[in-house]
């Protein structure tokens, strides 16, 4: 099998930038899976900029924020600031503003509807006691408008205890400290072929710092403010750290966009954790770990599978298996030139999975239908487990990838029928898959929505399409990838997401791609502990044997994680408010 570099590339290189009641199988150890009962949701408003040549980025980041907020029992509304009316702030649990355009007022005429909407928003921030989370640019515009209009007979500094200072990229901020943990600040950990690092600084080891800017604030009253995270530079080590996330009164400020260049060790984790505080929704501190055995099909080596099962049994780890229901080798790559199709229900592997499932050692995820696309190279060799199923892909001469479009023009019916077949084949083994996972974490928006009707739960990283309704085909299928540190109750497709967030082992990556070892997986998990209810979730391929897997299991336990089954995470949460 080829190395699984595509998943890595999707997440590291993309971001610039009905209730589930699945019945259990009637044998030992399998959960009746239920999501939490619906209670009245509090409202959250997300506002964003949409002006200027990069105006689309506002909506993109708003979608990513909305997904992350799906961790909480809240009703989320996103809209551009130019549509803001004063009544929109009423009865909101929190109001987020994403300042993605520097000085958007420059794009609107004096007295225009758009400019007046911004001024209404600024005034409400100044005069109401709403819970505001201001992210990145344009704190200077709020301050200027406040000073001119003397709203509330006070100033920003007097009310919040801090004020805007200036925006500074020269200090080269490339790290954030949170809970005594060093996190990247927009760093590409390993630049893969085709990555644009032209505006980044080389840190060495093929690592690039790409989000060097910080919107700095001046603290005027320490009694009114609290610094939660600080930004600093390892490129200019003599610099004093500056506030990255700060709160004064009911006003939060985040010094840049925490979604840019996010990775497993990024300040994205700090922001994800602090959403609990920003919303005033406090989840119980809990550090759980889950494991998924990847790409198991009819031709998986049975001894590899049995050895891993024995290790898991010995270490008392119940794990998930990402099963490919139908193995395809249209060109006979692994079968002496003879095109081959084998359903997992007709294989010894299927029998083993059925036994392990009955034992209660495993749960099963439907990992596509064939994990490849017809009788073509997409992009490698047509083999199940190697090729993409729901995305047309080309591998370029420089080893980068071009993602052309979702397969079958993003047909929801096509995707639904494939996953229906996958589900039916597993059912022949007496197995009920509790979730699905897109092959190589890639599918189209209509495909995601259609498959949700079969599988309300995804166990994966996910792609999102901010311009999916565009008639411009150069924009329509431009996507962003997102991973999550914790359970997402509902993303923009309406799916529940069980996360994968600390990757896998890459023992022999293709040229130009990153080697990943157990030490990397364990380090990612240690960084993830800054998230109070973070779930350390990794996947592992059967052919890698048991030595590395044993190291990971022990390493995560030594780091303070408790292994649980993935379906158990879908039970009703114990939330403190």
C-alpha positions in Angstrom: 0.0 0.0 0.0 1.1 3.5 -0.6 1.8 5.9 2.2 -1.2 7.9 3.4 0.3 11.3 2.6 -2.9 12.8 1.2 -4.6 13.2 4.6 -1.6 15.0 5.9 -1.5 17.3 3.0 -5.2 18.2 3.2 -5.0 19.4 6.7 -1.6 21.1 6.9 -1.8 22.9 3.5 -5.3 24.0 3.0 -6.2 26.6 5.6 -4.5 29.8 4.6 -5.7 30.9 4.2 -31.9 14.6 13.4 -30.8 13.1 16.8 -28.9 9.8 16.4 -30.5 6.7 17.8 -28.5 3.9 16.3 -29.6 0.6 17.8 -26.9 -1.6 19.2 -26.1 -5.1 18.0 -27.7 -7.5 20.4 -24.4 -9.0 21.5 -21.9 -8.3 24.3 -20.4 -4.9 24.8 -22.0 -2.7 22.2 -23.6 0.6 23.1 -27.0 1.8 22.3 -25.7 5.1 20.9 -27.6 8.3 21.7 -26.6 11.9 21.4 -27.6 14.3 24.2 -31.2 15.3 24.4 -32.0 18.7 23.0 -32.5 21.5 25.4 -33.2 25.1 24.7 -30.1 26.5 23.0 -28.6 29.9 23.8 -27.8 32.1 20.9 -24.4 33.0 19.5 -23.8 35.6 16.8 -20.7 35.5 14.5 -20.0 38.6 12.5 -17.3 38.8 9.8 -15.8 41.2 7.3 -16.4 40.6 3.6 -14.8 43.7 1.9 -11.7 43.9 -0.2 -9.8 41.6 -2.5 -9.7 38.9 0.1 -13.2 39.4 1.4 -14.1 35.7 1.0 -11.8 34.8 3.9 -14.2 36.3 6.4 -17.0 33.8 5.6 -14.4 31.0 5.5 -13.2 31.7 9.0 -16.8 32.2 10.2 -17.6 28.7 9.0 -14.6 27.3 10.8 -15.7 29.2 14.0 -19.3 28.0 13.6 -18.1 24.4 13.4 -15.9 24.7 16.5 -18.8 26.3 18.4 -20.8 23.1 17.5 -19.1 21.6 20.5 -21.6 23.5 22.6 -25.3 23.5 22.9 -25.8 26.8 21.2 -27.7 28.2 18.2 -25.2 29.9 15.9 -25.9 32.6 13.4 -23.2 33.9 11.0 -23.5 37.1 8.9 -21.3 39.9 7.5 -21.1 43.0 9.6 -22.7 45.0 6.8 -26.0 43.2 7.6 -25.8 44.0 11.3 -28.8 45.7 13.1 -28.9 46.6 16.8 -31.5 44.1 17.5 -29.1 41.3 16.4 -27.1 41.7 19.6 -30.1 41.3 21.9 -30.3 38.1 24.0 -27.0 36.7 22.6 -24.9 34.5 24.8 -21.9 35.8 22.9 -21.1 37.9 19.9 -17.9 37.1 17.9 -16.4 39.5 15.4 -13.8 38.2 12.9 -11.7 41.1 11.7 -10.4 39.6 8.5 -10.2 42.8 6.4 -7.9 45.5 7.6 -9.9 48.7 7.8 -13.0 47.6 5.9 -14.5 51.1 6.2 -12.2 52.2 3.4 -14.3 50.2 1.0 -17.6 51.9 1.8 -18.8 55.5 1.1 -19.5 57.9 3.9 -23.2 57.5 4.9 -23.6 54.2 3.1 -25.7 51.4 4.5 -22.6 49.3 4.9 -20.6 51.9 6.8 -23.6 52.7 9.0 -23.9 49.0 9.9 -20.3 49.0 11.2 -20.9 52.2 13.2 -24.0 50.6 14.8 -22.0 47.6 15.7 -19.2 49.7 17.2 -21.7 51.7 19.2 -23.4 48.6 20.6 -20.0 47.2 21.6 -19.3 50.4 23.5 -22.6 51.0 25.1 -24.1 47.5 25.8 -22.9 45.0 28.3 -22.9 42.1 25.7 -20.2 39.4 25.9 -18.0 40.3 22.9 -15.1 38.3 21.5 -13.1 40.5 19.0 -10.7 38.6 16.8 -7.8 40.2 14.9 -8.1 43.5 13.1 -9.9 46.8 13.5 -9.8 47.4 17.2 -8.3 50.8 16.1 -11.6 51.6 14.3 -13.6 50.8 17.4 -11.4 53.0 19.5 -11.5 55.9 17.0 -15.3 55.9 16.6 -15.7 55.6 20.4 -13.4 58.6 21.0 -15.2 60.8 18.4 -18.7 59.9 19.6 -17.9 59.7 23.3 -20.3 56.8 23.7 -21.4 56.2 27.2 -19.2 59.1 28.4 -16.3 56.8 28.7 -13.4 55.4 26.7 -12.4 51.9 25.6 -9.5 52.0 28.0 -11.7 53.0 30.9 -14.3 50.4 30.2 -12.2 47.4 29.3 -8.9 48.3 31.0 -6.9 48.1 27.8 -6.8 49.8 24.4 -5.4 49.2 20.9 -1.7 49.9 20.4 -0.7 48.9 16.9 -0.5 46.0 14.5 3.1 44.7 14.2 4.5 42.0 11.9 8.1 43.1 12.4 8.5 41.4 15.8 7.9 38.0 14.0 5.6 36.4 16.5 5.7 32.7 15.9 4.8 31.1 19.3 2.0 31.3 21.8 2.2 30.2 25.5 -0.9 28.9 27.1 -1.2 27.0 30.3 2.6 26.9 30.4 2.7 25.1 27.1 4.4 26.4 24.0 2.2 26.3 20.9 2.9 27.3 17.3 1.4 30.6 16.1 0.6 29.9 12.4 3.6 27.6 11.7 3.7 25.0 8.9 5.4 22.2 10.8 6.6 20.6 7.5 6.2 22.2 4.1 5.0 19.6 1.7 5.5 19.8 -2.1 3.6 22.8 -3.6 3.2 24.6 -0.3 3.3 28.4 -0.7 5.9 29.6 1.8 6.8 32.8 -0.1 5.6 35.1 2.8 6.9 32.8 5.6 10.1 32.7 7.5 12.2 29.5 7.5 12.7 28.2 11.0 14.8 25.2 9.8 13.9 21.6 9.4 11.5 22.5 6.6 9.3 24.4 9.2 8.0 27.8 8.3 6.5 30.6 10.4 3.7 32.1 8.4 1.4 34.2 10.8 3.9 36.6 12.2 1.6 39.5 12.7 0.1 40.5 16.1 -2.5 43.2 16.9 -1.0 44.6 20.1 -2.9 46.1 23.0 -1.8 48.5 25.7 -3.0 47.5 29.2 -4.1 50.5 31.2 -5.7 48.8 34.3 -4.4 45.5 35.5 -7.3 45.2 37.9 -9.8 45.1 35.0 -7.8 42.8 32.7 -6.7 39.2 32.6 -4.2 37.8 30.1 -5.0 34.2 29.2 -2.3 33.6 26.5 0.8 35.4 25.3 2.5 35.7 21.9 6.3 35.8 21.5 9.1 35.2 19.1 11.7 32.5 19.0 13.2 34.4 16.0 13.8 37.5 18.2 14.2 35.8 21.6 15.0 39.0 23.6 11.5 40.4 23.0 9.1 40.5 26.0 5.9 38.5 25.3 2.7 40.4 24.5 -0.9 39.5 25.2 -2.4 37.2 22.6 -5.8 36.5 24.3 -6.9 39.0 26.9 -10.2 39.9 28.6 -11.3 43.2 30.1 -14.7 43.4 31.7 -17.0 41.5 29.3 -14.7 42.1 26.3 -12.3 39.5 24.9 -9.6 40.2 22.4 -7.7 37.7 20.3 -4.5 39.0 18.6 -4.8 37.2 15.3 -7.0 34.7 13.4 -6.4 31.4 15.2 -7.5 29.4 12.2 -4.7 30.4 9.9 -2.1 27.6 9.4 -3.6 25.6 12.2 -1.9 22.3 13.0 -1.8 19.8 15.8 0.5 22.0 18.0 -1.0 25.4 17.2 -2.6 28.2 19.2 -5.9 26.9 17.7 -5.9 24.6 20.7 -5.7 27.5 23.1 -8.6 29.2 21.4 -10.6 26.0 21.3 -10.2 25.6 25.1 -11.0 29.2 25.9 -14.3 29.0 24.0 -15.6 27.4 27.2 -14.7 30.6 29.1 -15.8 33.0 26.4 -19.2 31.3 26.3 -19.4 30.7 30.1 -20.1 27.0 29.4 -17.8 24.9 31.5 -17.3 21.3 30.5 -15.8 18.8 33.0 -12.1 18.4 32.7 -11.5 15.1 31.0 -8.7 13.6 28.9 -9.8 10.6 26.9 -8.1 8.8 24.1 -9.5 6.7 21.2 -7.8 4.6 18.5 -8.9 3.7 15.0 -7.4 0.9 12.9 -7.3 2.2 9.4 -8.0 0.8 5.9 -9.1 -2.8 6.8 -10.4 -4.6 3.8 -10.8 -8.2 2.5 -7.0 -8.4 1.6 -5.7 -7.1 5.0 -3.1 -9.5 6.4 -5.0 -11.6 8.9 -2.0 -12.0 11.2 -1.4 -8.3 11.3 -5.0 -7.9 12.3 -4.9 -10.6 14.9 -1.7 -9.4 16.5 -3.1 -5.9 16.9 -6.3 -7.4 18.4 -4.2 -9.4 20.9 -2.3 -6.3 21.9 -5.5 -4.3 22.4 -7.0 -7.1 24.4 -3.9 -7.3 26.6 -3.8 -3.5 27.1 -7.6 -3.3 27.6 -8.1 -0.9 24.7 -11.4 -1.1 22.8 -10.8 0.4 19.4 -12.6 1.2 16.2 -11.9 -0.4 12.8 -12.2 1.7 9.6 -13.5 -1.0 7.3 -13.6 -0.8 3.5 -16.6 -2.9 2.5 -15.5 -3.9 -1.0 -12.0 -4.4 -2.1 -11.2 -3.4 -5.7 -8.1 -4.0 -7.8 -9.2 -3.1 -11.3 -5.8 -3.4 -12.8 -4.7 -6.5 -10.9 -1.8 -4.7 -9.2 -1.9 -7.1 -6.3 -3.5 -10.1 -8.1 -1.1 -11.1 -10.9 -2.7 -8.7 -13.4 -6.2 -10.1 -12.8 -8.9 -7.5 -12.0 -10.3 -8.5 -8.6 -13.3 -7.6 -6.5 -13.9 -9.0 -3.0 -16.6 -8.1 -0.5 -15.3 -8.1 3.1 -18.3 -10.2 4.0 -16.9 -13.0 1.7 -13.4 -12.9 3.4 -11.6 -14.3 6.4 -11.0 -10.8 7.4 -14.7 -10.2 7.6 -15.1 -13.3 9.8 -12.4 -12.0 12.1 -14.0 -8.6 12.4 -17.4 -10.2 13.1 -15.8 -12.3 16.0 -14.0 -9.2 17.4 -17.2 -7.2 17.2 -19.2 -10.0 19.0 -16.5 -10.0 21.6 -16.9 -6.3 22.2 -13.3 -5.5 21.4 -14.0 -3.4 18.4 -16.6 -0.9 16.9 -16.7 -0.4 13.2 -16.6 2.7 11.0 -17.7 2.5 7.3 -14.6 3.8 5.5 -16.1 4.5 2.1 -17.5 1.7 0.0 -14.4 0.8 -2.1 -11.9 3.6 -1.1 -11.2 4.1 -4.8 -13.0 5.4 -7.9 -13.9 3.0 -10.7 -11.4 1.7 -13.3 -9.1 4.7 -13.3 -6.0 5.9 -11.4 -7.3 8.4 -8.9 -4.5 9.3 -8.6 -2.3 6.2 -8.0 -3.3 2.8 -9.1 -7.1 2.1 -8.6 -6.4 0.0 -5.5 -8.8 0.1 -2.5 -7.1 2.0 0.3 -4.8 3.9 -2.0 -7.0 6.0 -4.2 -9.7 8.6 -3.5 -13.4 7.7 -3.7 -15.2 11.0 -3.5 -12.7 13.4 -5.0 -11.0 13.5 -8.4 -7.3 14.0 -7.8 -4.2 14.4 -9.9 -0.6 13.9 -8.6 1.6 16.5 -10.1 5.2 16.1 -11.3 6.5 17.9 -8.2 4.6 15.4 -6.0 2.0 17.9 -5.0 -1.7 17.3 -5.6 -4.5 19.0 -7.6 -8.0 18.4 -6.2 -10.2 18.8 -9.3 -13.8 18.3 -7.9 -15.9 15.9 -6.0 -16.6 12.7 -7.9 -19.7 12.5 -10.1 -20.2 16.3 -9.9 -20.7 16.1 -6.1 -23.8 13.9 -6.6 -25.5 13.2 -3.2 -27.4 10.3 -4.7 -24.2 8.7 -5.9 -22.5 9.0 -2.6 -25.6 7.9 -0.6 -25.9 4.7 -2.7 -22.2 3.8 -2.3 -22.4 4.2 1.5 -25.7 2.3 1.5 -23.9 -0.6 -0.2 -21.1 -0.3 2.3 -23.5 -0.4 5.2 -25.4 -3.4 3.8 -22.2 -5.5 3.3 -21.2 -4.9 6.9 -24.7 -5.8 8.0 -24.2 -9.3 6.4 -21.4 -9.8 9.0 -23.8 -8.8 11.8 -21.9 -5.5 12.1 -23.6 -2.1 12.5 -21.2 0.7 11.7 -21.7 3.6 14.1 -20.1 6.2 11.9 -18.5 6.8 8.6 -15.2 8.2 7.4 -14.5 9.7 4.0 -11.5 8.1 2.3 -8.5 10.3 2.7 -10.9 12.7 4.5 -12.3 14.1 1.3 -15.8 14.4 -0.1 -18.1 17.1 -1.6 -20.6 19.2 0.3 -23.7 17.5 -1.2 -22.0 14.1 -0.6 -21.4 14.9 3.0 -25.1 16.0 3.5 -26.5 12.9 1.7 -24.4 10.4 3.6 -25.5 12.1 6.8 -28.9 10.6 6.2 -27.3 7.2 6.6 -24.6 8.0 9.1 -25.3 11.1 11.3 -21.9 10.6 12.8 -18.5 11.2 11.1 -15.3 10.0 12.7 -12.9 12.1 10.7 -11.4 15.4 9.6 -13.8 17.3 7.3 -13.7 19.6 4.3 -15.9 22.7 4.0 -16.8 24.7 0.9 -17.4 28.4 1.6 -18.4 29.1 -2.1 -20.3 25.9 -2.9 -23.2 27.9 -4.3 -21.0 29.9 -6.7 -21.4 29.6 -10.4 -17.7 30.3 -10.8 -16.2 26.8 -11.0 -12.8 28.1 -9.9 -14.4 29.0 -6.5 -17.2 26.5 -6.2 -15.0 23.6 -5.1 -12.3 25.5 -3.3 -12.3 24.0 0.2 -10.8 24.3 3.6 -10.0 21.4 6.0 -10.6 21.4 9.7 -9.8 19.1 12.5 -11.3 19.3 16.0 -9.9 18.8 19.5 -13.2 17.5 20.9 -16.6 16.2 20.0 -18.6 18.5 17.6 -22.3 18.0 18.2 -23.3 19.6 14.9 -21.1 21.0 12.1 -22.3 23.1 9.1 -23.5 19.9 7.4 -25.5 18.9 10.5 -23.2 16.0 11.3 -21.8 15.0 14.7 -18.0 14.7 14.5 -15.8 12.4 16.5 -12.4 13.9 16.0 -9.1 12.6 14.8 -6.4 15.1 15.7 -3.0 13.5 16.5 -2.4 11.8 13.2 -0.9 8.4 12.5 2.6 6.8 12.0 4.4 7.5 8.7 7.3 5.2 8.8 8.4 5.6 5.2 6.7 8.7 3.6 7.0 9.5 0.0 9.7 11.9 -1.1 9.0 15.4 0.2 6.6 14.3 2.9 7.0 14.1 6.7 8.0 11.1 8.7 5.9 10.6 11.8 6.9 8.4 14.7 5.2 7.5 18.0 7.2 10.3 19.6 5.3 12.8 17.4 1.9 11.3 18.2 2.6 11.4 21.9 3.9 15.0 21.7 0.8 16.1 19.8 -1.3 14.5 22.6 0.6 16.3 25.3 0.0 19.7 23.5 -3.7 18.7 23.2 -4.0 18.5 27.0 -4.3 22.3 27.1 -7.9 21.6 26.0 -9.8 20.8 29.1 -12.0 18.1 27.4 -9.7 17.3 24.5 -9.9 13.8 23.0 -6.5 12.4 21.8 -7.5 10.5 18.7 -5.1 8.7 16.3 -5.4 6.1 13.6 -3.0 3.3 12.8 -2.4 0.9 9.9 -2.4 -2.9 10.4 0.8 -3.4 8.5 2.8 -1.3 10.9 2.8 -4.2 13.5 2.5 -3.8 17.2 5.7 -2.2 18.5 4.8 1.4 17.6 1.2 0.9 18.6 2.3 -0.3 22.1 4.5 2.7 22.5 1.6 5.1 21.6 -0.8 3.4 23.9 1.6 3.5 26.8 2.7 7.0 26.0 -0.8 8.4 26.0 -1.6 6.7 29.2 1.6 8.1 30.8 0.5 11.5 29.6 -2.7 11.2 31.6 -5.2 9.9 29.0 -7.8 7.2 29.5 -8.7 5.0 26.6 -12.4 4.7 25.8 -14.5 3.4 22.9 -15.4 6.1 20.3 -19.2 5.4 20.5 -19.1 6.1 24.3 -18.2 9.7 23.5 -21.6 10.1 22.0 -23.5 9.6 25.2 -25.0 12.5 27.1 -22.3 14.9 28.3 -22.0 16.0 31.9 -21.8 19.8 31.5 -21.5 22.4 34.3 -22.9 25.8 33.6 
